[in-house]
């Protein structure tokens, strides 16, 4: 609740800025208030239509609302603005898989893995898709990257 109050206070002090609105939208989304988050992200995009973070958050709001096509479009818009966000690329690839566009998802995952070969979720998705498509020859590399990444994360 304290974070909500701080973001509300910041938004009141700087109504021309989108950052407090996006912070508040993140809090509301984590609390499960998708409608509130939607309204806040819309306001942030009205203020700054070229804000990649706002588009990524719009994608997440749409995904949680079950509007997968809109979510994909929002992630893609955000990536047009800032293509360096691996997490948005991974979310986009996961949506492509969910929408049954596996060929396009594989291409996106290959781009992600070129940027960060140890990205765990991208490796997991890639491994799953390769095995599902019967391309087991590509799966061992992804599995090894995933294992090595998990070994680094292992406590102790």
Secondary structure in CASP SS format (residue, H / E / C, confidence):
PFRMAT SS
TARGET T0000
AUTHOR 0000-0000-0000
METHOD secondary structure of the structure
MODEL  1
X C 1.00
X H 1.00
X H 1.00
X H 1.00
X H 1.00
X H 1.00
X H 1.00
X H 1.00
X H 1.00
X H 1.00
X H 1.00
X H 1.00
X H 1.00
X C 1.00
X C 1.00
X C 1.00
X C 1.00
X C 1.00
X H 1.00
X H 1.00
X H 1.00
X H 1.00
X H 1.00
X H 1.00
X H 1.00
X H 1.00
X H 1.00
X H 1.00
X H 1.00
X H 1.00
X C 1.00
X C 1.00
X C 1.00
X H 1.00
X H 1.00
X H 1.00
X H 1.00
X H 1.00
X H 1.00
X H 1.00
X H 1.00
X H 1.00
X H 1.00
X H 1.00
X H 1.00
X H 1.00
X H 1.00
X C 1.00
X C 1.00
X C 1.00
X C 1.00
X H 1.00
X H 1.00
X H 1.00
X H 1.00
X H 1.00
X H 1.00
X H 1.00
X H 1.00
X H 1.00
X H 1.00
X H 1.00
X H 1.00
X H 1.00
X C 1.00
X C 1.00
X C 1.00
X H 1.00
X H 1.00
X H 1.00
X H 1.00
X H 1.00
X H 1.00
X H 1.00
X H 1.00
X H 1.00
X H 1.00
X H 1.00
X H 1.00
X H 1.00
X H 1.00
X C 1.00
X C 1.00
X C 1.00
X C 1.00
X H 1.00
X H 1.00
X H 1.00
X H 1.00
X H 1.00
X H 1.00
X H 1.00
X H 1.00
X H 1.00
X H 1.00
X H 1.00
X H 1.00
X H 1.00
X C 1.00
X C 1.00
X C 1.00
X H 1.00
X H 1.00
X H 1.00
X H 1.00
X H 1.00
X H 1.00
X H 1.00
X H 1.00
X H 1.00
X H 1.00
X H 1.00
X H 1.00
X H 1.00
X H 1.00
X C 1.00
X C 1.00
X C 1.00
X C 1.00
X H 1.00
X H 1.00
X H 1.00
X H 1.00
X H 1.00
X H 1.00
X H 1.00
X H 1.00
X H 1.00
X H 1.00
X H 1.00
X H 1.00
X H 1.00
X C 1.00
X C 1.00
X C 1.00
X H 1.00
X H 1.00
X H 1.00
X H 1.00
X H 1.00
X H 1.00
X H 1.00
X H 1.00
X H 1.00
X H 1.00
X H 1.00
X H 1.00
X H 1.00
X H 1.00
X H 1.00
X H 1.00
X H 1.00
X H 1.00
X C 1.00
X C 1.00
X C 1.00
END
